[in-house]
Structure formats: structure tokens, C-alpha cells
Amino acid sequence: MKLSVLAEKLALKPVTEMCDKEITGVYISDMVSDVIANAKPGDLLVTVQIHNNVIAAANLVDIAGIVVTQGKLPTEDVRKMAEKAQIPIFSTDLSRWQVTTMLYEAGVR
Amino acid sequence: MASEAQSRYKMVNVRTGHVIMEHDVLSHAARSYFCDEPIPPREDYREGPHRWRYAGMAQSFQFDILDERTGETVQLREMLGLVYYANAKRDSTLHRLGTIAHDNGISVYAAVAYENPDGSVRVLDGEKVRLLNALFNGRLHTPGKKVLILPDLFDLYRTVSYGDIMIDFGLASLEPEEV
């Protein structure tokens, strides 16, 4: 499923420029080291982290996009870093659990 | 960018733990080390002429690289973490080099190692750097995307292994202090 389609289905708010990619899986984590060790290329990362280390890790693993939950918003520096790495960030007021269930219902398995 | 390396190299023996930062109350020297004990130690202790005191910690991990063709496993115990060029200071060599590389589709990271116990520099050897590049590039899917992991040619270890500025510096294997 394309990021743009998913963003529309879940009413995710883009906070960076859109760089549409195919999502091949989902990884939910707030630990940078966990993302590096266990996330897979093409995964959508669902997290509450907005630190620049998340972008460094997501770029290393080739994450397709990031959904930041609970209404958190990355700083301008982090947004610019993500755009340069072509990793779109979306924001939502939903919790990680709510996003997870909606992703499943949307057909992302 | 699925490549031969994708099926050949694998991250194995992932160990979660903490990077412990400490300083010597007498000489004010500082150092850090990886600890995989469930409850990291925080007590002062003596070691020769030094009295080391806990100064802070951050969640981190260590791993080895398995060559699935030969069955050989290479340990990376000396690696502290990877610094993404964009997290380095804007006027630093790493940032400038990384910016040029990024414009050419290459994401640059520097592999920073722990110091030796005597405080001398430790740099990942060429073979380990080669394996790191093979491992991470072998996992990439985005066409044209490339990661270049360099040894610490930038003296980053002095900055990132000396305690409380460690997190802000942007080591990709470390966890930010706050969520």
C-alpha cells in the first residue's frame, strides 16, 4: 500500500513534504536501537519519538515513513532532516495502539 | 537495492544494555563502556589510582555480524554507535563531507568506538567497517540509496564518549533522554 493512500485512510497529517513510497510492513517502537536491530526496509515506523536520532536510524534501515502518535510534532530541524533523507513524517492525535488497529483494519499486515 | 550482501550478512547476537558514563573524581578523566547487566551498576569503585563515579547512562545495544556464506561471526564489541552526518556539528568535517555525499545519494555515518581503558584512541579496523557497510547496504530497498559507514576519522570519540553531551550528539544506537 502507498503511503499517500494510508495517510488518507487514517487521516494522518503530513508534517514534512510527501515522498510517496510503498509500505511493506509496520514496526512499532520508541527505541532507536530497537529500530536499527529489528525494523525492516519498507516498514512504516509508528513511534512517539521525535528526536533526530530517530531519523538517523530510520534512514539507516530504509524506513518508508514515520507516524508520530499522541499529537507530538517534530522540530523544524528534525523535519528538515527527514525531508533531506526522503522519509515522510505524519502526525496523529491517536495512540500507538489506535494507529495499530487502524493499520490492521486498513489491510496493512 | 537487494544485493548479494543482503543474503550474505546478518545482524546476530543482538544484546541490549546501557552505555555507562563515568568520571574519575580525582583526575576528572571520563570514560564510557557498554553494560548488559539488567540493573547497571551505579556505585563508585576504585581502580588503581582512579576512583570512578557514575555520571549517567543511555540505552543502547551491541551486535555481531554473521557471514552466512562462511559461517564466521565477527564481533563488534568495541563499537559505541553510529553518528549520522546530519547530527554532527554543522561546521564539522563529517557534516560537510556528509552533505556533499548526500547530494549524490549517499548517507554518511561514522562508526565511533569506545576508547581503550588507558584513554587512547580506538578505531574500527578496515574489515569491520567493510562488514558494517555490507550489512546495512544489503538491507536497503530504495533504488539508488546507499549508506557509507566510515571509521571515526573525525575524532568524534572524544566528544561522544565523554559523558553528558553524548545523547545530544546524536549517536544512532543511543536513546534520547526524554520521550
Interface residues (C-beta under 8 A of the other chain):
Chain A: K21 T24 D30 M31 V32 S33 D34 I36 A37 N38 K40 P41 G42 V48 Q49 H51 N52 N53 I55 A56 A57 N59 L60 V61 D62 M81 K84 A85 Q86
Chain B: M11 V14 T16 Q59 S60 F61 F63 L82 Y84 A86 N87 H102 S107 Y109 F136 R139 L140 H141 T142 K145 V147 G170 L171 A172 S173 L174 E175 P176 V179
